[in-house]
Amino acid sequence: MRLVGLLAATAVLMGTITAGCSVAQETPSSAPGVVTGLEVLLSDPPESLLGKRIGLITNHTGIDREGGSGIDRLVASPLKIVALFTPEHGLRGTAAPGEQVASGTDSRTGLPVHSLYGDTRKPTAGMLADVDVLVFDIQDVGARQYTYISTMALGMQAAPEKGIPFVVLDRPNPIGGEIVEGGLLDPGFASFVGMYPIPSRHGMTVGELARLFNARFEIGADLAVVRMEGWTRATWFDETGLPWVNPSPNIRRLEAAAHYPGTVYLEGTNLSEGRGTDLPFEQTGAPWLDAASVAEAMNALGLSGVRFEAVRIQVDSTAGKYPGESLPGVRLVMTDRATYRPIETVLRLIDLIRRTHPEEFKWGPSMDRLAGTDQLRGAIDAGKLDELLARWRVEAENFAREREPFLLYP
């Protein structure tokens, strides 16, 4: 197996890799599907990392193609792992959304675990005192609002402050790398659910995003990406040969990840986003919703790649909205992922529900942060969603061109 990306991992400690350079990838015809950056690294750890004290930013998604723990594999390798850093949802992925994660000790390895979703979200000098290099290995879902990429960006910021390199073990964008959708975040609305001006659906891997963040937003990290083998921009997760693991408690299958760049906007309303139901981020509901009429009207729009079903959804007691209630709801069913555009779809759904239920529908306090702008609320309230979507399409097209120097895969 060719060790694609190890040149970058070796050169990172010598400062020879620049964020703007890109090397054409060659994929071995005998490769059994996609080989992640983790397994490329493990197959032949570079001498430049041997003996270095490594801090590993990871969680339950950092697995090998057999579903084995990347932590265990790295600890058993010649590399020296000295500390673990964990994002939202914790090292094992069981903490609820927004729940603070405690630091502690990993019972399996005995390594210290530093929480990046507790008192701090950026590695501190104390956390990095005994670390010579930071390595990031987490599976993303492909949406700006998903907090794992913010954890990566903050780790990248901390690395040059300590004077240590930052290495990304790349993993697939589960919803592919071809489609770009949504408007750019306004920097005035930057937050942990969107730090930089990229679209909601960016179509990039974490390694590619790291390169873009580092160069465009002047992080200045000594950055390297250990590239995957066998992944292309047209590849969805179910085509990789890799095992699916829920990246967070409410993204339970690939379909949910495909809807998420759009259905995440439901969190900024008083509509359920499906948390606490059997299909989170694939359906919505509210006690006052005329589900049958809304589903019929949405189907009449003829949006590509999706249909709408009126359903009854049961919300369990853990949900933040309507806990324990049985709600009339609308389910989104993806019929053609190549043509489906979740952001436009869900914003049209919100717009329709607001017009159908003008007294009951309410905006939530998180909408502007999720949207990365206050213009979305204003456009829908003023009946000008079409104009906003037209501007967002132009922004997405421009971003698709501007990201090209940072792409690593054909």
N, C-alpha and C positions, 0 to 999 in steps of 0.2 A: 504494500500500500504506500503510495506517495505521501510524503509528510507535508501537505500543503499548509502554509502559514508558519512553519517553524522558523523560517528565515526571520520573520517579524519578531517572533518570541525570543530568538537568540539575540537579535540586534537591539532589542529594546534597552538592554542595560548598557549598550555602547552609544546610545543616542543617535543611531543612524537612520531611524525610520521617521518620516515626516507624515503628517496627517493627510496631506493632499495626494500622496503617491498611491498608485493602484497597479497591482500586478495581475495579469491575466491568469485565471485559474484553469488548471488542467485536471480533469476528473478521470480517474482510472476506470476503464470499462468494467473491471471486475469488482468494483466497489459495491457492497451490498446495501444499496440505498445511501442515505446521507450519513456521513461521519461527522460528529460534532467536534468543535474545537477542543472539548475536554478529552476526547479519545485520540485526537491527533496529537495533543500534548503528551498524553500518557504513553503513546506508542514509542516515543523517543524523546524523553525530557531533555531540553537543551542544556548544555554545560553552563550557560550563563545564569541559569536559575538554580543549579545545584549548589547547595550550601547556603543559599539565601533564605532568610526567614520570611515566610510567605503568610500574609493575611488573606484569607479567602472569603469574599463576599458571595454568599450562596444561600440556598434554601433547599426544600424538598424537590425542586424541579431540576437541580443539578445532578442528573443521573446519566448512566451509560445506556447503550442501546439494549441491554438486557434488563434495564430497570434498576440496576445496582446503584448504590449511593456514590456520588462523585466524591464526597468527603472521605468515605472509606477508601476509595480507590487512590485518591491523592495521598492520604496518610500512609497507605501501604507502599507508595511509590518511593523512588529515591529523593523526591522533593521534600522539603522541610516545612510542613504546615504548623504554624505556631499560634494562630488565632482564627476564629470564625466571626464573621459579621453577617447579620441577618436583617432583612427588610420587613416591610409590612407583612402580616400573617405569620411571621415567625419562622424558625428554622425548619419546622415540620409542616408548615402551611395550614395550621389549624386555627390560628387566631382570627377572630371576626374582623370584618372591615372596620378600620378606625380604632381597633383595640390596641392599646399600647403593649409593646412586646418587652419583656424583661430581659436584662442581661443575666448571665449565669455561667454554668459549665455544661458542656455537652456530655451527657451520661455515657455515650458510646465511646467517645475518643478521649475524654478528659480534657479537651481543649476549652479555653475560655471562649464564651460567646458574647460578643458585643452587639447590643441592639441598636439598629439604625432606624427604629420606629418607636422610640421612647422619649427620654429626656433630650436626645439629640438625633438628628437625621443625617448628620455628617460626621464621619470619623474624626475623633478629637486627637490632639497630640498625645494624650495619655494612652488612648487605644492603640496608637501607632508606635508607641515608644520602642517596642521590640520587633517591629516589622520592617523588612528591607524592600518588599515589593507587595503591591496589592493585586490580587487576581479576582476577576468578576466572572461568575458562572451562574446565570439565572435565565430561565426561559421567560421571554416576554410574550405578549399577545398581539402586539402590532398597533396599539392605540396610544396617543399622546397622554391620555388621562391615567393610564396604568402606571402605578407609582414606582415600579421596579426601575424604569429608565431614569427617574429622578434620583433614586438611590445611586445608580451608576454615575450620574453626572456629579453628584455631591462627593462621591468617592474619588472621582477624577479631579475635583477641585482640591481635595485634601492631599492627594499624592504629591503635587509639586510644592505644596506648602511644607511638607516633610522632606522633600527632595528625594522621593522614591518613585520608581516606575509604576505604571498601571497597565495591566494586561487583561484583555477581554477574551474569554474562550467563547467563540461565537456559536450561536444556535439559530435555528430557522425562525423566520417570521411565519407563524402558523397559518396566516391568511394570505400568504404569498407576498411577492415584492413588486408586482406590476401595477396594482391599482393605488392611486393616490387620491384622497378625497378630503374635503373640508377646508375651511379657512385657516390662515395662520393665526397663532395666538398673538394678541396684543401684549407687548412686554409689560404694560401697565397692569395686566391681570395675571402676571406670572405667579405660580404657586406650586405646591408639591404635586398637584394633578396637572401640571403643565408649566415647565420651567422656561422653555425656549420657543421661539416662533417657528413651529413646524405644524403641519396639518394634523387633524385628529387621526386620520389614517395615513401614515407616512410611507408605508411600503418598504421599510428598511429593517435590517437585522440590528441587534444591539451593537455588534461590532461596527457596522456602517454608521449608526447613529453616534457612536463614540467618536469616530473620525470627524464627523460633521460638527458635533458639539465642540470638540477640541480646537478645530480650525476656525469655525465661523464665530464662535462665542468666546474665543481667546482664553480658554482654560489653561493652556500651556503645559499640559501633562506630557511626560515622556511615555507615549502611548504605543502599544502594539496590540494587534488583533491576531489571535491564532484562528485562521480561517477554517471553515468546514470544507469537506470534500463532498461533491455530489449534489449540492443544492443549487438550484437556479431560481430566477425570479418568478417563474411560473409554477413553482412547486408549493403545494399546500401541505399541511402537516400530515394528512392521511396518505400522502404519497412519499413520505420520507423513509418509511420502514422503522421509525422510532416509536417507542411506547408513549402513549398519551398519559400525562399525569395532570390533574387539575392544578393549574398555576395558582389559583386562589379558590376559596371555598365556593364561590358562586360562578366560576367559569368551569362548567362540568363536562363540556364536550366541545368539539371543534365548532359546531353550529353556534354555540353561545359566543365563542370568540369572534365569529364572523359577524354577528349582530352587534357586538359590544361597542364598536366605534360610533354606532348610532344610538343604541339603547342606553348607553351611559348618560345621555342627555335627560332621560326620564328621571334620573336622580335629582335634577334641578327643578322638579315639579311636584305637585301632590298626587301624581300618578305613581302606582307601584311600578318598580323596575323588575319585579319578579323575585326579589329576595324573599326567602322563606317559602317559596313554592317549588314545585318539582322541575321547573324550567326557568331559573333566573336568567335575566337579560334576554329572554326569548319571548316574553309576553308582558302585558301591562294590564292594569285594572284599577278600579276604584268603586266604592259603593254606589256612586251616583252615575256610573258610566252606562250609556246606552250602547252596549257592545255590539249588538246586531246591526244597528244603523251605522255605527262607525266602521265595522268590518266591511259592510256592503259598500259604503262610500269610498273606502280606501281601495277596495278591489276595482271599483269603477274608474279610478285614476289610471289603471293600466301600467303601474310602475313595473319596470323590468326586474325579473329574477326573484319575485316575492309574491306571496299571496297572504291573505289575512283571514283568520278564523275566529268567530265569536265562541268563547269558551267560558267555563266557570273555573276559577282558580282558587285553591285553598291556601291561605297564608298561615304559616305556623307561628308560634308564640315568640320566635326569635327575631322576627322582622321589625324593622324600624317604622314601617308604614303598615297600617291596618293589621296588626298582629292578631292571629286567631280568627280572622274573618274569612268568609267565603265571598268572593267578589265576581261580578260580571267582568269579563276580560276579553282582550284581543290578543291572539297569538300570531306572531310573525313566522311564516314558514318559507325558508329560502328554497327557491326552485331552480335557480341558475346562478351559481356563485361568480361566474365570469361577468355577468351583467348587473348583478345586484349591487346597489349603492346604499348601504345602511344609513349613512348620515342624512342624505336627502330624504330617504324613506321615513325615518323616525321624526325628523323635523316636520315633514308634511303631516304625519300622524298627530303630533302635538298641536300643530296649527289647526287641524280639523277638529280635534277634541276641544280645544279652546273655543272655537266658533260654535260648536254644538252645545257646549256647556259653559257659557260665559260667566255664570254666577258661581259655579262649583270649582272650576279650574283655577289653580293658583300657581304662581311661580314660587320656587323655593330659594332659600338664601345662597345655595351653592351654584346656581345656574351660571352666573357670570364667570366664576372660576372654571367650571367645566367647559364652557364655551370659549374661554379665553378672550372674552369681549362682552360688553353690555349691548352690542348692536343686535344680537340675536333676539333678545326679549323685545327690543324696540321694533324690530322688523315684523315680528309676529303680531305684536299688539297693534301695529299700524297697518296690517294687511299687506306688507311688502316683503313677504318671505321670498317670492320669486326673484326680486332684485338682489337680495342678500345671497341667495344660492348662486346666482349668475356671477357675482363678485368672487365668491368662494371657489367656483370652478376655475376662474382665471388664476387665483392665488395657488390653487393646487397644481395647475398646469405649469406655472412658473417654478414652483418648488420642485416638481418632477425633473425639470431641466437643471436647476441649480444643485440638486443633490448628486448629479452624475459623477463629479470628481471623487466622491467618497464611497461609491459603490464598489463592492468586491466580487460580485457574482454576475454572470451574464443573464 
